[in-house]
């Protein structure tokens, strides 16, 4: 599993010109599921993201987690995150999990994050989405499990 996480002041997903979901302060997660990923990967990745200390404390140090700041999470499936651009000029998606498996693990990841009492909003699996965000910092990390 791969995730790009961004600390945001707000983020939203629009589908077919209609607002689908929106969060305030929190984390936008772009989530890619690869062949061989398991529920254990989803559990480890979710725990890492919700406990990662990327929010500033009173001394302007990244010392607080999403849980500490009562933040929200917007989780968007991101098939292209698993693309391999090493050869040629056209990405290969051979490492991407089949859609049925990817969707199942995406849904499990959402449930795992919700179990941490994090308010969660999502994109729509396999939909063409417009994702907007106001990145705070900017603060962006790539995490793989």
Number of C-alpha atoms within 10 A of each C-alpha: 24 22 25 17 21 25 25 25 17 20 24 22 24 17 15 10 9 10 12 16 17 20 22 16 19 29 31 30 23 20 24 24 29 22 14 11 18 17 14 12 18 24 18 15 20 22 15 14 21 21 14 15 17 20 22 13 14 8 7 8 11 13 14 16 20 21 18 13 13 12 21 24 30 26 24 24 23 21 21 15 18 22 17 15 11 9 8 8 7 10 13 15 15 12 13 22 20 13 13 9 17 24 17 13 24 23 16 17 23 21 15 19 21 15 10 13 11 18 16 19 20 20 23 16 16 12 10 12 20 15 15 13 18 16 18 16 11 9 13 17 12 11 14 12 15
